[in-house]
């Protein structure tokens, strides 16, 4: 269960409690689009004498009205009880992207319990379903309500609509004031009862009111509204993932702000964790594929497939990551990206029209030659023989035929996610900058020049192949897109041991990894209502300012006028460049002296980050004293 799913289901539970307070069966729903709640509703069948006034039905109708469109393919519906046939059918007709429900309904559930409407392939739309989120709480609320009916403490049978309206009016006034609610929601319950076309959508609290958890006292309602915090924390390599770090920091924030509304965006920059980040924010299903690893053994690699959007996400490290290599010179010369090409081909076979390829954490230095070969390109020597895999094979490349690979990718957009701006060769090239960590002898200047000459020769042959493919019509620039004269000098061509160059040769578009992940997560929309942004990473230094993920977050937050705190494992002495780009506070997380290996354990990292979250909250409050 993700932080987001739990948070939005709690909002749906608040709506369910609102239904119970006016004598309705306690079922609530919210609709979320791009990280923003666009509609909230609860069951109102008795109050409105409307058989269609189910919580999720009303919320979907209200969402369509709010968004000004009936297609809700980018929306998620959260509902406390499994939808019935009517509501599941509406989700099909509204092209809803995802449904998340709490309790199963064995008597009428149409998403797996009694029926499974979404599994009927004869229908023209299917959507992703997640069940059992906060199921115990959802079921307990229903059980308590019906138990009250049995013992006479609940709503009387045959209760009048006017009585329900009176209860609703009292509830609205207790929450935020009838006049304010009427102004904010034209269809909300007012002194004269429900009015306007939106009346069936139920009571929707304005964005700046206290999140509903039941009827509160006047004193509670006059207190400050809950702090709204947006988390976008990168993984702490060798310790905890982005999602884990955000969960622990959220726990620490709630030590100070128990009612905090925390939104979380798993963060990545195209390297390690990109697949998991996009799975959490973008949607789709994880598929496992057996591919060739960097040193020839078969490995199990994951990819994300989103049938609804016709997209897939491939992470290079899944097939050719540095964890698969002993990082010796021999391994660094032999390592191949062939498995990455296998993954891309699998994505194309799954009918993906857009394939996002995250570059980072590679064991390879082959210029993406293996990737090209896996997709069908021919890389041959002077005798017309296929060249050997890895960097060692590049010295023999005399000709490259891209046509077979471009035919495989016909109609497919390849989007490369990377924040590396290094060229293919030279002092800032793939081998000179990144080769050492993979095992290449970069301290041996003469040997490095020899290896770089192999990459240079490969790049020139690749340039010739690109020119031929353009002349043959296989590579056609998009409208307004500039073509490059040589792949050798393109910023980012050196990413992942030169894999960026191979993808450029296939017509790929290079994009900032962190910016793309933030865009796909709807980050800017989620910024609007937050009070504070918390980011972070394992180590913050001058390189962070050059384009690492937390600074990408900070830049956007600064444009929106939001304060930014960064929780980090370690920090450089001088972080002026980081502060200049939008970070307001850098807070190291280690709470007491301890060996590095102990600090990296999940147990210590968890408590370190909880304490860091607490410190961030107290610093925020201190700044407003």
C-alpha positions as CSV (number, residue, x, y, z in Angstrom):
1,X,0.0,0.0,0.0
2,X,1.5,3.3,-1.1
3,X,1.5,6.5,1.0
4,X,-0.7,8.2,-1.6
5,X,-3.2,5.3,-1.7
6,X,-3.5,5.4,2.1
7,X,-3.8,9.1,2.2
8,X,-6.6,9.4,-0.4
9,X,-8.4,6.4,1.1
10,X,-8.5,8.2,4.5
11,X,-10.1,11.1,2.7
12,X,-12.7,8.7,1.3
13,X,-13.2,7.4,4.9
14,X,-13.9,11.0,6.0
15,X,-16.6,11.2,3.4
16,X,-18.0,7.9,4.6
17,X,-18.2,9.3,8.1
18,X,-20.0,12.3,6.7
19,X,-22.5,9.9,5.2
20,X,-23.0,8.1,8.5
21,X,-23.6,11.5,10.3
22,X,-26.7,12.1,8.1
23,X,-28.0,8.6,8.3
24,X,-26.6,7.2,5.1
25,X,-24.8,4.0,4.6
26,X,-21.1,5.1,5.3
27,X,-19.5,4.9,1.9
28,X,-17.2,7.7,0.6
29,X,-15.2,8.4,-2.5
30,X,-12.6,10.9,-3.8
31,X,-11.3,11.3,-7.4
32,X,-7.6,12.3,-7.8
33,X,-6.1,13.7,-11.0
34,X,-2.4,14.6,-11.3
35,X,-2.0,14.5,-7.5
36,X,-5.0,16.8,-6.9
37,X,-8.3,15.9,-5.4
38,X,-10.8,17.1,-8.0
39,X,-14.0,15.6,-6.4
40,X,-15.2,14.2,-3.0
41,X,-18.6,12.6,-2.4
42,X,-20.5,10.3,-0.1
43,X,-23.5,8.1,-0.3
44,X,-26.8,10.1,-0.5
45,X,-29.4,7.7,-1.7
46,X,-31.8,8.3,1.2
47,X,-31.2,12.0,1.4
48,X,-31.8,12.6,-2.3
49,X,-34.1,9.7,-2.9
50,X,-31.8,8.9,-5.9
51,X,-30.9,5.3,-6.7
52,X,-27.8,6.5,-8.5
53,X,-26.4,8.6,-5.6
54,X,-23.6,6.2,-4.8
55,X,-20.5,7.8,-3.5
56,X,-18.2,6.9,-6.4
57,X,-20.9,7.6,-9.0
58,X,-21.5,11.1,-7.6
59,X,-17.7,11.7,-7.3
60,X,-17.1,10.7,-10.9
61,X,-19.8,13.0,-12.2
62,X,-18.5,15.8,-10.1
63,X,-14.9,15.2,-11.3
64,X,-16.1,15.3,-15.0
65,X,-17.8,18.6,-14.2
66,X,-14.7,20.0,-12.5
67,X,-12.3,19.0,-15.3
68,X,-14.7,19.9,-18.1
69,X,-14.5,16.5,-19.8
70,X,-16.1,13.1,-19.6
71,X,-12.9,11.1,-20.3
72,X,-11.2,10.5,-17.0
73,X,-8.3,8.3,-18.2
74,X,-5.8,10.2,-16.0
75,X,-7.9,9.9,-12.8
76,X,-8.0,7.5,-9.9
77,X,-11.2,6.8,-8.0
78,X,-10.8,6.0,-4.3
79,X,-13.9,4.4,-2.7
80,X,-14.3,2.7,0.7
81,X,-16.4,-0.2,-0.7
82,X,-16.0,-2.3,-3.8
83,X,-18.1,-0.7,-6.6
84,X,-21.3,-2.3,-7.8
85,X,-22.2,-3.0,-11.4
86,X,-23.6,0.4,-11.9
87,X,-20.6,2.2,-10.6
88,X,-18.0,-0.1,-12.3
89,X,-19.9,0.4,-15.5
90,X,-19.7,4.1,-15.2
91,X,-15.9,3.8,-14.7
92,X,-15.7,1.9,-18.0
93,X,-17.8,4.6,-19.7
94,X,-15.8,7.4,-18.1
95,X,-12.5,5.7,-19.2
96,X,-11.3,5.9,-15.6
97,X,-7.6,5.1,-15.3
98,X,-7.6,3.4,-12.0
99,X,-9.9,2.4,-9.1
100,X,-8.7,1.8,-5.5
101,X,-11.2,0.4,-3.1
102,X,-11.1,-0.6,0.6
103,X,-13.6,-3.4,1.6
104,X,-14.7,-6.2,-0.6
105,X,-18.4,-6.6,-1.2
106,X,-19.4,-10.2,-1.6
107,X,-23.0,-9.4,-2.2
108,X,-22.7,-6.8,-5.0
109,X,-19.1,-6.1,-5.7
110,X,-18.4,-5.9,-9.5
111,X,-14.6,-5.7,-9.5
112,X,-13.8,-9.2,-8.5
113,X,-16.2,-10.4,-5.7
114,X,-19.6,-11.1,-7.2
115,X,-18.7,-10.1,-10.8
116,X,-15.5,-8.8,-12.4
117,X,-16.8,-6.3,-14.9
118,X,-13.3,-5.0,-15.6
119,X,-12.1,-8.4,-16.8
120,X,-14.7,-8.5,-19.6
121,X,-12.6,-8.1,-22.8
122,X,-15.7,-7.4,-24.8
123,X,-15.9,-3.9,-23.2
124,X,-14.1,-1.1,-24.9
125,X,-12.1,0.0,-21.8
126,X,-10.3,-1.6,-18.9
127,X,-8.7,0.1,-15.9
128,X,-6.2,-0.8,-13.2
129,X,-7.7,-2.0,-9.9
130,X,-6.1,-2.0,-6.4
131,X,-8.2,-3.6,-3.6
132,X,-8.0,-3.9,0.1
133,X,-6.5,-0.5,0.9
134,X,-7.3,0.3,4.6
135,X,-9.8,-2.6,4.3
136,X,-10.1,-3.2,8.0
137,X,-11.0,0.5,8.7
138,X,-13.5,0.6,5.8
139,X,-15.2,-2.6,6.9
140,X,-15.2,-1.6,10.6
141,X,-17.0,1.7,9.7
142,X,-19.7,-0.3,7.8
143,X,-20.0,-2.9,10.6
144,X,-20.5,-0.3,13.3
145,X,-23.1,1.5,11.3
146,X,-25.2,-1.6,10.7
147,X,-24.7,-2.7,14.3
148,X,-26.2,0.6,15.4
149,X,-29.3,-0.1,13.2
150,X,-29.8,-3.5,14.8
151,X,-29.7,-2.2,18.3
152,X,-31.8,0.8,17.7
153,X,-29.1,3.5,18.1
154,X,-28.8,4.1,14.3
155,X,-31.1,5.8,11.8
156,X,-34.7,4.9,12.1
157,X,-36.3,3.1,9.3
158,X,-38.3,5.3,7.1
159,X,-36.4,8.4,8.2
160,X,-37.7,11.5,6.4
161,X,-35.6,13.4,3.8
162,X,-36.2,16.6,5.7
163,X,-34.6,15.1,8.8
164,X,-31.6,14.0,6.7
165,X,-31.3,17.5,5.3
166,X,-31.4,19.0,8.8
167,X,-28.6,16.7,9.9
168,X,-26.6,17.5,6.8
169,X,-27.0,21.2,7.4
170,X,-25.8,20.9,11.0
171,X,-22.8,18.8,9.8
172,X,-21.8,21.4,7.2
173,X,-22.1,24.2,9.7
174,X,-20.0,22.3,12.2
175,X,-17.3,21.7,9.7
176,X,-16.7,25.0,8.1
177,X,-19.8,27.3,8.2
178,X,-22.8,27.0,6.0
179,X,-22.3,30.3,4.2
180,X,-18.7,29.6,3.3
181,X,-19.6,26.1,2.1
182,X,-22.5,27.4,0.0
183,X,-20.1,30.0,-1.6
184,X,-17.4,27.4,-2.2
185,X,-19.8,24.6,-3.5
186,X,-22.9,25.8,-5.2
187,X,-24.5,22.4,-4.9
188,X,-23.7,21.9,-1.3
189,X,-26.3,21.6,1.5
190,X,-27.4,25.0,2.7
191,X,-30.2,26.3,5.0
192,X,-32.8,25.5,2.3
193,X,-31.5,22.0,1.6
194,X,-29.6,20.7,-1.4
195,X,-29.7,22.9,-4.5
196,X,-28.2,23.1,-7.9
197,X,-27.0,20.3,-10.2
198,X,-24.1,19.4,-8.0
199,X,-26.2,18.6,-4.9
200,X,-25.9,14.9,-5.4
201,X,-22.1,15.1,-5.3
202,X,-22.2,15.5,-1.5
203,X,-20.4,17.9,0.7
204,X,-16.9,18.8,-0.5
205,X,-14.6,20.7,1.9
206,X,-12.7,23.6,0.5
207,X,-9.0,23.0,0.0
208,X,-7.9,25.1,2.9
209,X,-10.2,23.6,5.5
210,X,-9.3,21.0,8.1
211,X,-9.3,17.5,6.7
212,X,-12.5,15.8,7.9
213,X,-12.0,13.1,10.6
214,X,-15.5,13.4,12.2
215,X,-17.3,16.3,13.8
216,X,-14.8,18.5,15.6
217,X,-15.3,21.1,18.3
218,X,-15.5,24.8,17.6
219,X,-12.0,25.1,19.3
220,X,-10.6,22.5,17.0
221,X,-12.1,24.1,13.9
222,X,-10.7,27.5,14.9
223,X,-7.2,26.0,15.2
224,X,-4.7,26.2,12.3
225,X,-5.4,23.9,9.4
226,X,-3.1,20.9,9.0
227,X,0.3,21.4,7.5
228,X,0.5,20.2,4.0
229,X,3.9,18.7,3.1
230,X,5.1,17.5,-0.3
231,X,7.9,14.9,-0.1
232,X,10.2,14.3,-3.1
233,X,13.2,12.4,-1.7
234,X,15.8,10.5,-3.8
235,X,17.0,7.0,-2.7
236,X,19.8,6.7,-0.3
237,X,22.0,4.3,-2.3
238,X,22.9,1.2,-0.4
239,X,20.4,2.0,2.3
240,X,16.7,2.8,1.6
241,X,14.7,3.5,-1.5
242,X,13.0,6.8,-2.3
243,X,9.6,5.4,-1.2
244,X,11.0,4.1,2.1
245,X,12.8,7.4,2.9
246,X,9.6,9.3,2.3
247,X,7.6,7.0,4.6
248,X,10.1,7.4,7.4
249,X,10.3,11.2,7.1
250,X,6.5,11.3,7.0
251,X,6.4,9.5,10.4
252,X,8.8,12.0,11.8
253,X,6.8,15.0,10.6
254,X,3.7,13.5,12.3
255,X,5.5,13.5,15.6
256,X,5.2,17.2,15.5
257,X,2.1,17.6,13.2
258,X,-0.1,14.5,13.9
259,X,-2.7,15.9,11.5
260,X,-0.2,16.7,8.7
261,X,-1.4,16.0,5.1
262,X,1.6,14.4,3.5
263,X,1.9,13.9,-0.3
264,X,4.8,11.9,-1.6
265,X,6.4,11.7,-5.0
266,X,9.0,9.0,-5.3
267,X,12.0,10.6,-6.9
268,X,14.6,9.4,-9.5
269,X,16.7,10.9,-12.2
270,X,16.9,8.1,-14.8
271,X,19.2,5.9,-12.7
272,X,18.6,3.6,-9.9
273,X,15.0,3.7,-8.7
274,X,13.5,5.2,-11.8
275,X,11.3,2.2,-12.5
276,X,10.0,2.1,-9.0
277,X,9.4,5.9,-8.9
278,X,7.4,5.8,-12.2
279,X,5.5,2.7,-11.1
280,X,4.2,4.6,-8.0
281,X,3.4,7.8,-9.9
282,X,2.7,6.9,-13.5
283,X,0.8,3.6,-13.1
284,X,1.0,0.4,-15.2
285,X,2.1,-3.1,-14.3
286,X,5.5,-4.5,-13.6
287,X,6.5,-7.4,-15.9
288,X,9.5,-9.7,-15.5
289,X,11.6,-10.6,-18.5
290,X,14.7,-12.9,-18.7
291,X,17.4,-11.2,-20.7
292,X,21.1,-11.4,-21.3
293,X,23.1,-9.7,-18.5
294,X,26.1,-7.5,-19.1
295,X,28.5,-10.5,-18.9
296,X,26.5,-13.0,-20.9
297,X,24.6,-14.8,-18.0
298,X,20.8,-14.7,-18.0
299,X,19.2,-12.2,-15.5
300,X,15.7,-11.4,-14.4
301,X,14.8,-7.9,-15.4
302,X,11.7,-5.8,-14.7
303,X,10.0,-3.3,-16.9
304,X,6.9,-1.2,-16.5
305,X,4.1,-1.6,-19.1
306,X,1.1,0.8,-19.2
307,X,-1.4,-0.6,-21.6
308,X,-3.7,2.3,-21.0
309,X,-1.2,4.9,-22.2
310,X,0.6,2.7,-24.6
311,X,3.8,3.3,-22.8
312,X,6.6,1.3,-21.2
313,X,9.5,2.1,-18.9
314,X,12.9,0.3,-19.1
315,X,15.7,0.9,-16.6
316,X,19.1,0.0,-18.0
317,X,20.4,-1.1,-14.5
318,X,17.8,-3.9,-14.5
319,X,19.6,-5.6,-17.4
320,X,23.1,-4.2,-17.4
321,X,23.6,-2.7,-13.9
322,X,26.9,-2.4,-12.2
323,X,25.8,-4.9,-9.5
324,X,26.2,-7.6,-12.1
325,X,29.9,-6.9,-12.6
326,X,33.0,-7.5,-10.5
327,X,34.3,-4.2,-11.9
328,X,37.6,-5.5,-13.1
329,X,39.2,-4.3,-16.3
330,X,38.3,-7.5,-18.1
331,X,34.7,-7.1,-17.1
332,X,34.6,-3.4,-18.0
333,X,35.8,-4.3,-21.5
334,X,33.5,-7.2,-22.0
335,X,30.2,-5.8,-20.5
336,X,27.4,-5.5,-23.1
337,X,24.1,-3.6,-23.2
338,X,22.5,-6.4,-25.2
339,X,20.0,-7.1,-22.4
340,X,18.8,-3.5,-22.5
341,X,18.0,-3.9,-26.2
342,X,16.1,-7.1,-25.3
343,X,14.0,-5.2,-22.8
344,X,13.2,-2.5,-25.4
345,X,12.2,-5.1,-27.9
346,X,9.9,-6.7,-25.3
347,X,8.3,-3.3,-24.7
348,X,7.7,-2.9,-28.4
349,X,6.2,-6.4,-28.6
350,X,3.9,-5.3,-25.8
351,X,2.6,-2.6,-28.2
352,X,4.2,0.3,-26.4
353,X,4.2,3.4,-28.6
354,X,6.4,5.3,-26.2
355,X,9.4,3.7,-24.4
356,X,11.1,5.6,-21.6
357,X,14.7,4.3,-21.1
358,X,16.3,5.3,-17.8
359,X,20.1,5.4,-18.0
360,X,22.3,5.1,-15.0
361,X,24.1,2.6,-12.8
362,X,25.6,0.8,-15.8
363,X,28.4,-1.8,-15.8
364,X,28.9,-1.1,-19.5
365,X,31.3,0.9,-21.8
366,X,30.2,-0.5,-25.2
367,X,28.6,2.7,-26.6
368,X,25.3,0.9,-26.7
369,X,26.6,-1.5,-29.3
370,X,25.0,-4.5,-27.7
371,X,21.6,-2.7,-27.5
372,X,21.8,-2.0,-31.2
373,X,22.6,-5.6,-32.0
374,X,19.7,-6.9,-29.8
375,X,17.3,-4.7,-31.9
376,X,18.6,-6.1,-35.1
377,X,21.3,-3.7,-36.2
378,X,24.5,-5.2,-37.8
379,X,27.9,-4.1,-36.5
380,X,30.6,-5.8,-38.5
381,X,34.3,-5.7,-39.0
382,X,36.3,-5.3,-42.3
383,X,35.5,-8.9,-43.1
384,X,31.8,-8.5,-42.6
385,X,31.8,-10.5,-39.4
386,X,29.8,-9.5,-36.3
387,X,32.0,-7.8,-33.8
388,X,32.6,-9.1,-30.3
389,X,30.5,-7.7,-27.4
390,X,31.6,-4.9,-25.1
391,X,34.1,-2.2,-25.4
392,X,36.7,-4.7,-26.7
393,X,34.6,-5.2,-29.8
394,X,34.5,-1.5,-30.7
395,X,38.0,-1.4,-32.0
396,X,36.9,-3.7,-34.9
397,X,33.7,-1.9,-35.9
398,X,34.0,-1.0,-39.6
399,X,30.3,-0.8,-40.6
400,X,26.9,-0.4,-38.9
401,X,23.6,-1.0,-40.6
402,X,20.8,0.6,-38.5
403,X,17.9,-0.2,-40.8
404,X,16.8,-3.5,-39.2
405,X,16.7,-1.9,-35.7
406,X,14.9,1.2,-37.1
407,X,12.3,-1.1,-38.7
408,X,11.6,-2.7,-35.3
409,X,11.2,0.7,-33.8
410,X,9.0,2.1,-36.6
411,X,6.2,4.2,-35.0
412,X,7.8,4.0,-31.5
413,X,9.1,7.1,-29.6
414,X,12.2,6.4,-27.5
415,X,12.6,8.9,-24.6
416,X,15.9,8.7,-22.8
417,X,15.9,9.8,-19.1
418,X,19.2,11.0,-18.0
419,X,20.8,14.1,-16.4
420,X,24.3,13.2,-17.6
421,X,25.5,15.8,-20.1
422,X,28.9,14.2,-20.9
423,X,29.9,13.7,-24.6
424,X,30.9,10.4,-26.0
425,X,34.7,10.9,-26.0
426,X,37.4,13.2,-24.6
427,X,38.3,14.4,-21.1
428,X,34.6,14.6,-20.1
429,X,33.7,11.5,-22.2
430,X,32.1,8.3,-21.1
431,X,35.3,6.4,-20.4
432,X,37.3,9.2,-18.8
433,X,34.6,10.2,-16.3
434,X,32.7,7.0,-15.6
435,X,35.1,4.2,-16.7
436,X,37.0,4.1,-13.5
437,X,34.1,3.0,-11.3
438,X,33.5,0.1,-13.7
439,X,37.1,-1.1,-13.7
440,X,38.8,0.7,-16.5
441,X,42.4,1.9,-15.8
442,X,41.7,5.6,-16.0
443,X,44.8,6.4,-14.0
444,X,46.9,5.0,-16.9
445,X,46.7,7.9,-19.3
446,X,48.2,6.0,-22.3
447,X,45.8,3.1,-21.9
448,X,42.8,5.4,-21.5
449,X,43.8,7.2,-24.7
450,X,43.9,3.9,-26.5
451,X,40.4,2.9,-25.2
452,X,39.0,6.3,-26.0
453,X,40.3,5.9,-29.6
454,X,38.2,2.8,-29.9
455,X,35.2,4.7,-28.8
456,X,36.1,7.6,-31.2
457,X,36.3,5.2,-34.1
458,X,33.0,3.6,-33.2
459,X,31.4,7.1,-33.0
460,X,32.6,8.0,-36.5
461,X,31.2,4.8,-37.9
462,X,27.9,5.5,-36.1
463,X,27.8,9.0,-37.6
464,X,28.1,7.4,-41.1
465,X,25.3,4.9,-40.2
466,X,23.1,7.8,-39.1
467,X,23.7,9.7,-42.3
468,X,22.8,6.6,-44.4
469,X,19.6,6.0,-42.3
470,X,18.6,9.6,-42.9
471,X,19.2,9.3,-46.6
472,X,17.1,6.1,-46.7
473,X,14.2,7.8,-44.9
474,X,14.5,5.7,-41.7
475,X,15.4,8.7,-39.6
476,X,13.2,11.7,-40.1
477,X,13.5,14.7,-37.7
478,X,10.3,15.7,-35.9
479,X,8.7,19.1,-36.7
480,X,10.9,21.8,-35.1
481,X,13.5,19.4,-34.0
482,X,17.2,20.1,-34.8
483,X,19.4,17.4,-36.1
484,X,23.0,17.0,-34.9
485,X,26.0,16.9,-37.2
486,X,27.9,14.3,-35.2
487,X,26.9,12.1,-32.3
488,X,30.3,12.6,-30.8
489,X,29.6,16.0,-29.4
490,X,26.0,15.7,-28.3
491,X,25.6,16.4,-24.6
492,X,24.4,13.1,-23.0
493,X,25.8,10.8,-25.7
494,X,28.3,9.5,-23.1
495,X,25.6,8.5,-20.6
496,X,25.8,4.8,-19.4
497,X,29.1,4.1,-21.1
498,X,28.0,5.7,-24.4
499,X,24.5,4.1,-24.5
500,X,23.2,7.6,-25.0
501,X,24.9,7.7,-28.4
502,X,23.4,4.5,-29.6
503,X,19.9,5.6,-28.6
504,X,20.5,9.0,-30.4
505,X,21.3,6.9,-33.5
506,X,17.9,5.3,-33.2
507,X,16.1,8.7,-33.2
508,X,15.6,8.9,-29.4
509,X,14.9,12.1,-27.6
510,X,17.2,12.9,-24.6
511,X,15.3,14.5,-21.6
512,X,16.3,15.3,-18.1
513,X,15.5,12.3,-16.0
514,X,14.4,14.2,-12.9
515,X,12.4,16.7,-14.9
516,X,10.6,14.0,-16.8
517,X,9.8,12.0,-13.6
518,X,8.4,15.1,-12.0
519,X,6.3,15.9,-15.0
520,X,4.9,12.4,-15.2
521,X,4.1,12.6,-11.5
522,X,2.2,15.9,-11.9
523,X,4.6,17.5,-9.5
524,X,3.8,21.1,-10.3
525,X,0.1,20.5,-9.7
526,X,0.9,18.9,-6.3
527,X,3.0,21.9,-5.4
528,X,0.1,24.4,-5.4
529,X,-1.5,23.5,-2.1
530,X,1.6,22.5,0.0
531,X,3.2,24.6,2.7
532,X,6.6,22.9,2.6
533,X,8.6,20.7,0.3
534,X,11.0,18.1,1.7
535,X,13.6,16.6,-0.6
536,X,16.9,14.8,0.0
537,X,19.6,12.3,-1.1
538,X,22.4,10.2,0.2
539,X,25.1,12.9,-0.2
540,X,24.7,16.6,-1.2
541,X,27.7,18.4,-2.7
542,X,28.7,20.6,-5.6
543,X,27.6,17.9,-8.0
544,X,24.1,18.2,-6.6
545,X,23.8,21.7,-7.9
546,X,24.9,20.6,-11.4
547,X,21.6,18.8,-11.9
548,X,20.9,16.0,-9.4
549,X,17.3,15.3,-8.5
550,X,16.9,17.2,-5.2
551,X,18.0,20.5,-6.9
552,X,15.5,19.8,-9.7
553,X,12.8,19.7,-7.1
554,X,14.1,22.8,-5.4
555,X,14.1,24.8,-8.6
556,X,10.4,24.0,-9.2
557,X,9.5,24.7,-5.6
558,X,11.3,28.1,-5.7
559,X,9.3,29.1,-8.8
560,X,6.1,28.3,-6.8
561,X,7.3,30.2,-3.8
562,X,7.6,27.1,-1.5
563,X,10.2,26.6,1.2
564,X,12.5,23.5,0.7
565,X,14.3,21.4,3.3
566,X,16.7,18.7,2.2
567,X,17.4,15.7,4.4
568,X,20.8,14.1,3.5
569,X,23.1,11.3,4.6
570,X,26.2,13.5,4.2
571,X,27.0,17.0,2.9
572,X,29.9,19.0,1.6
573,X,31.3,21.9,3.6
574,X,30.3,24.5,1.0
575,X,26.7,24.2,-0.3
576,X,26.3,27.8,-1.5
577,X,25.5,26.7,-5.0
578,X,22.8,24.4,-3.7
579,X,21.2,27.1,-1.6
580,X,21.3,29.4,-4.6
581,X,19.1,27.0,-6.5
582,X,16.3,26.9,-4.1
583,X,17.2,24.7,-1.1
584,X,16.6,26.6,2.2
585,X,17.8,24.0,4.8
586,X,20.1,21.1,4.5
587,X,19.8,18.7,7.4
588,X,22.1,15.7,7.8
589,X,20.1,12.8,9.1
590,X,22.6,10.9,11.3
591,X,21.4,11.4,14.9
592,X,24.6,10.1,16.6
593,X,28.1,8.9,15.7
594,X,28.0,5.4,14.2
595,X,30.0,3.4,11.7
596,X,29.0,3.8,8.1
597,X,27.9,0.2,7.7
598,X,25.6,0.5,10.6
599,X,24.2,3.9,9.4
600,X,23.3,2.2,6.1
601,X,21.1,-0.5,7.7
602,X,17.4,-0.1,7.3
603,X,16.8,0.0,11.0
604,X,19.2,2.9,11.7
605,X,18.3,4.7,8.4
606,X,14.6,4.5,9.4
607,X,15.1,6.1,12.8
608,X,17.6,8.7,11.4
609,X,15.0,9.8,8.9
610,X,12.2,9.9,11.4
611,X,14.3,12.2,13.5
612,X,15.1,14.3,10.5
613,X,11.4,14.6,9.6
614,X,10.7,15.7,13.2
615,X,13.6,18.3,13.0
616,X,12.3,19.7,9.7
617,X,8.8,20.2,11.2
618,X,10.2,22.0,14.3
619,X,12.5,24.1,12.1
620,X,9.5,25.1,10.0
621,X,7.5,26.1,13.1
622,X,10.5,27.9,14.6
623,X,10.8,30.0,11.5
624,X,7.2,31.2,11.9
625,X,7.5,32.1,15.5
